[in-house]
Amino acid sequence: MATLFSTSDVHPRDRISYWVEVATKGFVRHEFRSRVGRAFQGSVRVGSLASLGVATFAADAAEVERSQAAPSDSDDLLLCLQLSGRGIFTQDSRQAINDAGNFLLLDTRRPFNIALGACNSTLSLKIPRELLEARLGSVSSLTARSVSSQGPIAALASGFLAMLPAHVDALDGQSAQKIADQALDLVALAYSKEGDRNGAALSSARATALLRLKAVVEAGLCDPELRPATVAAAAGVSVRYANTLLSQEGTSLERYIQDRRIERCRSALSDPAHAHRTIGEIAYSWGFSDLSHFGRRFKAEYGFSPSEYRRHMRSLPVMMAEGA
């Protein structure tokens, strides 16, 4: 991953202001206070893994505060994995101590505070909200709850996430997407296992079955032969039970598969990194085999045809610049 910032390249009097400017790009808009003044040392490295932002922060003791979100800010969730040192995270009237190997979630749409100890390093994943909530449902009860790496699933998730910075730059598009999906699946499973201890709603057998069902769907979206029967079988439930689980969210298994495919296509059409790909290529890559059907479903969902939506998203930066 590229190093965006290192204090070794900046005069001591300018370190804090540069840190805030650069760290905001790899993290979110926030206020920053060093506990060691001009002696502060730190570095920021950033990369990406499909639609996930990946950043590592190494810093001296400091405090980070997110007081409020601006309307232009992205609606992302932050997964913070403690690589070394200790961080104290506060959000939604909860406070969690994050020791090395543990991880937790923060919601960027609500205020939070982070107190970082000395010799601290953290991995931060910026996760589009819909990708994690597709696996977990609402995460409002999960913020600022540290998941201990002592459990087997959490330890596997922690170890997997810790390896990402060393490998993200070498992954091609398709491989990066699969690895990103696996990372999110492991995180979701870890939170599922933590449900009983934290009193979260994920502790029920029904919620765990729903989590498995959604994980199977996400893993197989690229396969045009993915069908409700195969998904249900892989998740260890019947199609009828799968539909019962999803009916609580106002959908069915077949509809859920199509909705997730449409959403992945929408994300690709709005992403400049996929501007070189044709609409057909994107649709086929996410399991659609009929472009006419894809176009109808896309317009019914978003009010634009795929080509209109792509043009609209490309025009937004220009419109914003003209209005500035």
Secondary structure, DSSP 8 states (H G I E B T S, - for coil): -EEEEEGGGS-GGGHHHHHHHHHHHHS-S-EEEESSGGG--EEEEEEEETTEEEEEEEESSEEEEE----TTS--EEEEEEEEESEEEEEETTEEEEEETT-EEEEETTS-EEEEE-SSEEEEEEEEEHHHHHHHHS--TTTBT--B-TTSHHHHHHHHHHHHHHHHGGG--HHHHHHHHHHHHHHHHHHHHHHHHHHT-GGGSHHHHHHHHHHHHHHHHTT-TT--HHHHHHHHTS-HHHHHHHHHTTT--HHHHHHHHHHHHHHHHHH-GGGTTS-HHHHHHHTT---HHHHHHHHHHHHSS-HHHHHHHHHHHHHHHHHH-
